[in-house]
């Protein structure tokens, strides 16, 4: 069995993180999904709720290795 993780910067805060490319929260920028770290999602969720938007639910596997 093989596993993979992606390492790259969070689009918002630029901190390096590792993540599962299939389940990480992301936003499309020019048609390309850009990964967002857990901290930035946790900061954004109260603002989303305040603005009447649903919170982003983080998949439990978002920052874990993915099976290949």
C-alpha positions as a printed NumPy array, in Angstrom:
array([[  0.   ,   0.   ,   0.   ],
       [  1.294,   3.451,  -0.893],
       [  0.514,   6.891,   0.487],
       [  1.095,  10.419,  -0.731],
       [  1.047,  13.921,   0.728],
       [  1.561,  17.254,  -0.909],
       [  3.761,  19.887,   0.715],
       [  3.151,  23.459,  -0.212],
       [  2.233,  26.882,   1.117],
       [ -1.239,  27.858,   2.288],
       [ -2.666,  30.26 ,  -0.288],
       [ -3.746,  32.715,   2.438],
       [ -0.925,  32.826,   5.003],
       [  1.89 ,  31.259,   2.905],
       [  2.913,  28.893,   5.739],
       [  4.256,  25.55 ,   4.549],
       [  1.888,  22.648,   5.194],
       [  1.355,  19.049,   4.142],
       [ -2.066,  17.923,   2.939],
       [ -4.187,  15.384,   1.124],
       [ -4.779,  16.883,  -2.351],
       [ -8.177,  15.185,  -2.622],
       [ -9.752,  16.519,   0.572],
       [ -7.953,  19.714,   1.612],
       [-10.135,  22.863,   1.693],
       [ -9.26 ,  25.025,  -1.286],
       [-10.358,  27.99 ,  -3.352],
       [-10.187,  28.274,  -7.144],
       [ -7.813,  30.971,  -8.386],
       [ -7.693,  31.315, -12.175],
       [ -9.132,  27.808, -12.483],
       [ -6.528,  26.198, -10.199],
       [ -7.429,  24.877,  -6.733],
       [ -5.285,  26.545,  -4.061],
       [ -5.001,  24.755,  -0.697],
       [ -5.894,  26.512,   2.562],
       [ -4.45 ,  25.55 ,   5.974],
       [ -6.541,  24.576,   8.999],
       [ -5.668,  27.805,  10.868],
       [ -6.86 ,  30.034,   8.023],
       [-10.12 ,  28.053,   7.727],
       [-10.663,  28.404,  11.484],
       [-10.1  ,  32.173,  11.221],
       [-12.402,  32.483,   8.191],
       [-15.318,  30.428,   9.539],
       [-16.599,  32.978,  12.112],
       [-16.472,  35.674,   9.412],
       [-18.358,  33.399,   7.003],
       [-21.053,  32.731,   9.614],
       [-21.26 ,  36.455,  10.383],
       [-21.9  ,  37.09 ,   6.682],
       [-24.607,  34.432,   6.453],
       [-22.436,  31.821,   4.737],
       [-22.038,  28.242,   5.942],
       [-18.758,  27.406,   7.678],
       [-16.189,  25.374,   5.774],
       [-16.212,  21.851,   7.187],
       [-12.711,  20.388,   7.286],
       [-12.593,  16.754,   6.217],
       [-10.826,  14.665,   8.893],
       [ -8.377,  13.426,   6.239],
       [ -7.569,  16.874,   4.813],
       [ -4.143,  17.111,   6.413],
       [ -3.358,  13.36 ,   6.497],
       [ -1.641,  11.14 ,   3.893],
       [ -3.839,   9.909,   1.025],
       [ -3.825,   6.342,  -0.26 ],
       [ -2.544,   6.039,  -3.828]])
